[in-house]
């Protein structure tokens, strides 16, 4: 079976893409379903090469200014985020926000995140129904509140942020239906307008703190950040800072509840929670695809990728490569070593990895401690988001006794 025979929009693939990935790996680590189409790197070694090779880049011309959306000409000219930029622009932009996500800076957030996790579970428990939507009541709000507080966003705006971010992330998947892309573009414009107003307010009244204040300071220091770069950086930090962690918590918990022996093992050995989070990142990575374009002819896993050709590192497949992990289809919360690619590799390795790991560990530990008899709620089955790039659930009911 080749890539072109897989219906990536079929309910079977959306619910469980991993058997399809396994069939592709059995044929080799690299595939090109169409003569002029993108390559798929489905093997772990091939994906590592794609993500690490300096000749595999995010795209040339990525620093060019883009006009604001029609009807919003008062916004400054925009530039792609650092996620889509190559050195030296990527290096410059990443350095500006790196200090907020160092292990030390993230460790200082632990007490606040632990308190937030308990507050959200208190609220769910106080409703007295013995059930909740894990995504809407816990996995979504927790990282959203954390990143909103880091940015310095007023508490009353957090619900809107979650909704906007969820719609904007869908734009990463070019195969989405037109109506979904229209909603995503509307959410993107709403976020741009919101941040533009917030930045204008912060310029008038400095001293409020948060990452937004740090970005403004960098902008005022000279030519290190343009106004458009400040805007796109705010949007990137919001969407990347919580959407993927939501899916780590959501799909990770679902995987554990489906393999009860591993849930029971964590109840007996809570010290394995950090290892469990790494295994969940391998087993159900939130990011399934990450693309690069060849800046010159490159050899990847024995195949010649010509200059200008795109390669998709299929992280969801690479993380279950049989040549790297024994029995990769089995969830093992004590698995070591675990060289998964959930956070990528190379210069674009996820800046927020320390924060995502800690949020995942805190969320999982809180669920185990508060609801040891947690189980799926058949009244609210999992609903997948149908995004080929960011895999996760829009809802997932759980209950406890």
C-alpha positions in Angstrom: 0.0 0.0 0.0 1.4 3.5 -0.9 0.7 6.8 0.6 -1.7 7.7 -2.2 -4.0 4.8 -1.3 -4.5 6.1 2.3 -7.6 8.3 2.7 -6.4 10.7 5.4 -9.9 12.1 5.8 -11.5 8.7 6.4 -13.0 8.1 9.9 -10.7 5.1 10.4 -7.6 7.2 9.8 -8.8 10.1 11.9 -9.6 7.8 14.8 -6.4 5.7 14.5 -3.7 6.6 11.9 -1.0 4.3 13.4 -1.9 1.1 11.5 -1.6 3.1 8.3 1.8 4.5 9.3 3.0 1.0 10.2 2.1 -0.3 6.7 4.1 2.6 5.2 7.2 1.9 7.4 7.1 -1.7 6.3 7.8 -0.5 2.8 10.7 1.8 3.7 11.5 5.0 5.7 10.8 7.4 2.8 7.8 7.6 0.4 6.7 9.9 -2.4 3.1 9.2 -3.3 3.1 11.4 -6.4 6.1 12.0 -8.8 5.9 15.8 -8.2 4.4 15.7 -4.7 5.9 16.0 -1.2 8.1 13.3 0.3 7.0 11.5 3.5 9.7 10.6 6.0 7.9 7.9 8.1 11.0 6.2 9.6 12.6 7.6 12.8 16.1 8.0 11.2 14.7 9.7 8.1 12.6 12.1 10.2 15.6 13.0 12.3 17.6 13.8 9.1 14.8 16.0 7.8 14.5 17.9 11.1 18.3 18.3 11.7 19.9 18.7 8.3 21.0 22.4 7.8 20.0 22.1 4.1 16.4 21.3 5.0 14.9 24.7 5.8 11.5 26.2 6.7 11.4 28.2 3.5 13.3 30.9 1.7 11.8 34.5 1.7 10.1 33.8 5.0 11.1 37.1 6.5 9.3 39.2 3.8 6.6 41.5 5.1 3.0 40.7 4.4 0.2 43.3 4.1 -2.4 43.2 6.9 -5.7 41.5 6.1 -8.2 43.5 3.9 -10.2 45.9 6.0 -7.5 46.0 8.7 -5.0 48.2 7.1 -4.3 50.0 10.4 -2.4 46.9 11.5 1.4 46.9 10.9 2.8 44.8 8.1 3.2 41.3 9.3 6.0 38.8 9.1 5.9 35.0 9.5 6.6 33.8 13.0 9.9 32.3 14.1 8.3 28.9 13.5 8.5 29.5 9.8 11.8 31.4 9.7 15.4 30.2 9.2 18.7 31.7 10.6 19.6 34.4 11.2 16.0 35.7 11.7 15.0 32.5 13.6 18.0 32.8 15.9 17.3 36.5 16.6 13.6 35.9 17.4 14.1 32.8 19.5 16.7 34.5 21.6 14.2 37.2 22.5 11.8 34.9 24.3 14.1 32.1 25.3 14.6 33.4 28.8 10.9 32.9 29.6 11.2 29.2 28.9 14.5 28.1 30.4 14.2 25.2 32.9 14.8 27.6 35.8 12.1 30.1 34.7 9.7 27.2 34.1 10.4 25.6 37.5 9.4 28.8 39.2 5.9 28.4 37.7 5.3 25.0 39.2 3.4 26.2 42.4 1.0 28.3 40.3 0.4 25.5 37.8 -0.3 23.0 40.6 -2.7 25.4 42.2 -4.5 25.9 38.8 -4.8 22.2 38.2 -6.4 21.7 41.6 -8.7 24.7 41.1 -10.0 23.3 37.8 -10.5 19.8 39.3 -12.2 21.3 42.4 -14.7 23.1 40.0 -15.4 19.9 38.1 -15.9 17.9 41.4 -18.1 20.6 42.9 -20.6 20.3 40.1 -21.5 16.9 41.7 -22.1 14.9 38.6 -19.0 12.7 38.9 -18.1 13.4 35.3 -16.5 16.1 33.1 -15.4 16.9 29.6 -11.6 16.4 30.1 -10.8 18.8 27.3 -13.2 21.6 28.0 -13.0 21.4 31.8 -9.3 20.6 32.4 -6.9 19.9 29.5 -7.9 23.0 27.6 -8.1 25.6 30.4 -5.0 24.7 32.2 -2.3 25.5 29.6 -4.4 28.3 28.2 -4.5 30.1 31.6 -0.8 29.5 32.1 0.2 31.1 28.7 -2.3 33.9 29.1 -0.7 34.7 32.5 2.8 34.5 31.0 1.8 37.0 28.3 0.0 39.3 30.8 -3.5 38.9 29.3 -6.4 39.9 31.5 -8.2 36.9 33.1 -11.6 37.9 31.6 -10.2 37.4 28.0 -9.1 33.7 28.5 -12.2 32.0 27.2 -12.1 33.9 24.0 -8.4 33.1 23.6 -9.1 29.3 23.8 -11.8 29.5 21.1 -9.7 31.7 18.8 -6.6 29.6 19.2 -8.5 26.4 18.5 -9.7 27.8 15.2 -6.4 29.3 14.2 -4.5 26.1 14.6 -6.7 24.5 12.0 -5.0 26.7 9.4 -1.9 24.6 9.7 -3.7 21.9 7.8 -4.1 22.9 4.2 -6.6 20.0 3.6 -9.3 21.5 5.9 -12.7 22.2 4.2 -13.2 25.8 3.1 -15.7 26.7 5.9 -13.1 25.6 8.5 -10.4 27.7 6.9 -12.8 30.7 6.7 -13.4 30.3 10.5 -9.7 30.0 11.1 -8.9 33.2 9.2 -11.6 35.1 11.1 -10.1 33.9 14.4 -6.7 34.9 13.2 -7.9 38.5 12.4 -9.7 38.7 15.7 -6.5 37.7 17.5 -4.4 40.2 15.6 -6.9 43.0 16.4 -6.9 42.0 20.1 -3.2 41.9 20.4 -2.8 45.2 18.5 -5.1 46.9 21.0 -3.4 45.3 24.0 0.0 46.3 22.7 -1.2 49.9 22.2 -2.5 49.9 25.8 0.7 48.5 27.2 2.7 51.1 25.4 0.6 53.8 27.0 0.8 52.2 30.5 4.1 50.3 30.8 5.0 48.3 33.9 2.2 45.6 33.7 4.8 42.8 33.3 4.6 39.6 31.3 6.1 38.5 28.1 4.2 41.2 26.2 6.1 43.8 28.2 9.4 42.0 27.4 8.6 42.0 23.7 7.8 45.7 23.7 11.1 46.4 25.5 12.9 44.5 22.8 11.0 46.4 20.1 12.0 49.7 21.7 15.7 48.7 21.9 16.2 49.2 18.2 15.6 47.1 15.1 15.5 43.8 16.9 11.7 43.4 16.6 9.3 45.2 14.1 5.8 46.0 15.3 4.6 43.2 13.0 7.0 40.7 14.5 5.7 41.6 18.0 2.1 40.8 16.8 3.0 37.5 15.2 5.2 36.5 18.2 2.2 37.1 20.5 0.0 34.9 18.3 2.6 32.1 18.1 3.1 32.1 21.9 -0.6 31.9 22.5 -1.5 29.1 20.0 1.7 27.0 20.3 1.8 27.6 24.1 -1.4 25.8 24.9 -3.0 23.9 22.0 -0.4 21.2 21.8 -0.2 20.8 25.6 -4.0 20.4 25.7 -3.7 17.5 23.4 -0.8 16.0 25.3 -3.0 15.9 28.5 -6.2 14.9 26.6 -4.9 12.1 24.3 -2.4 11.0 26.9 -5.1 10.4 29.6 -7.3 8.6 27.1 -4.4 6.3 26.2 -3.8 5.5 29.8 -7.5 4.8 30.5 -7.6 2.4 27.5 -4.6 0.5 28.9 -5.6 0.2 32.5 -2.6 -1.8 33.5 -0.5 1.3 32.9 -2.9 3.6 34.8 -2.7 1.1 37.7 1.1 1.1 37.5 1.2 4.8 37.9 -1.1 4.6 40.9 1.3 2.2 42.5 4.4 4.1 41.3 3.7 7.8 41.0 7.4 8.5 40.7 7.1 7.2 37.1 4.9 10.2 36.0 7.8 12.1 34.3 8.7 8.9 32.3 5.0 8.4 31.6 4.7 11.9 30.1 7.7 11.1 27.7 6.0 7.8 26.7 2.7 9.6 26.1 4.5 12.1 23.9 5.9 9.2 21.9 2.7 7.2 21.8 0.3 10.0 21.0 2.4 13.1 19.9 0.3 16.3 19.5 2.3 17.3 16.4 2.1 14.7 13.7 3.7 16.5 10.7 6.5 19.0 10.4 7.7 20.1 6.9 11.0 21.3 5.5 12.1 22.3 2.0 15.5 21.4 0.5 17.7 24.4 -0.1 19.9 22.2 -2.3 20.0 18.5 -3.3 20.1 16.4 -0.1 20.4 12.7 0.5 17.7 11.5 3.1 17.6 7.8 4.0 19.2 6.8 0.7 16.9 9.0 -1.4 17.8 12.2 -3.3 15.6 15.1 -2.4 16.1 17.8 -5.0 16.4 21.5 -4.3 13.0 23.0 -3.8 11.2 19.7 -2.9 9.3 19.4 0.4 9.6 16.6 2.9 7.1 16.0 5.7 8.6 14.5 8.8 5.7 12.2 9.9 6.4 12.4 13.6 3.3 10.3 14.4 4.9 7.4 12.5 8.6 8.0 13.4 7.6 7.7 17.1 6.5 4.1 16.6 9.5 2.9 14.5 10.1 -0.7 15.2 13.8 -0.3 14.7 14.1 2.1 17.6 11.6 0.9 20.2 10.8 -2.7 21.1 7.1 -3.4 20.8 6.3 0.3 19.9 2.5 -0.2 19.7 2.5 -1.0 23.5 2.2 1.9 26.0 4.9 1.5 28.6 5.0 4.3 31.2 8.5 3.1 32.4 10.1 3.0 28.9 13.7 4.1 28.7 15.4 5.3 26.7 12.8 7.2 24.8 14.2 9.3 21.9 10.8 10.5 20.6 10.5 13.4 18.2 7.4 15.0 19.7 9.3 18.3 20.3 11.2 18.0 17.0 15.0 18.1 16.5 17.6 20.6 15.5 17.4 24.4 15.7 13.5 24.3 15.7 13.3 22.0 18.8 10.3 23.2 20.7 11.1 26.3 22.8 8.3 25.5 25.2 9.3 21.8 25.8 10.2 22.4 29.5 6.8 24.1 30.1 4.8 21.5 28.2 6.6 18.6 30.1 5.9 20.2 33.5 2.2 21.0 32.7 1.8 17.4 31.5 3.4 16.0 34.6 1.3 18.2 36.9 -2.0 17.5 35.1 -1.4 13.7 35.1 -0.3 13.6 38.8 -3.4 15.6 39.8 -5.8 13.3 37.9 -4.2 10.2 39.5 -4.3 11.7 42.9 -7.8 13.1 42.7 -9.6 10.5 40.6 -7.8 7.1 40.9 -11.0 5.4 39.5 -11.2 7.7 36.4 -12.7 6.0 33.3 -14.0 7.0 29.9 -17.6 8.3 30.0 -19.6 6.5 27.2 -22.1 9.4 27.3 -19.4 11.7 25.9 -17.2 9.7 23.5 -14.0 11.1 22.1 -14.4 13.5 19.2 -11.2 14.0 17.1 -10.3 17.3 15.6 -9.6 16.0 12.1 -6.3 18.0 11.8 -3.5 16.3 10.0 -0.8 18.5 11.6 -2.0 18.8 15.2 -3.8 15.7 16.4 -6.1 15.8 19.4 -9.7 15.7 20.6 -12.3 18.4 20.7 -14.0 16.6 23.6 -13.6 13.5 25.7 -15.9 12.6 28.6 -14.5 11.0 31.8 -16.2 9.9 35.0 -15.2 8.8 38.4 -16.9 7.1 41.4 
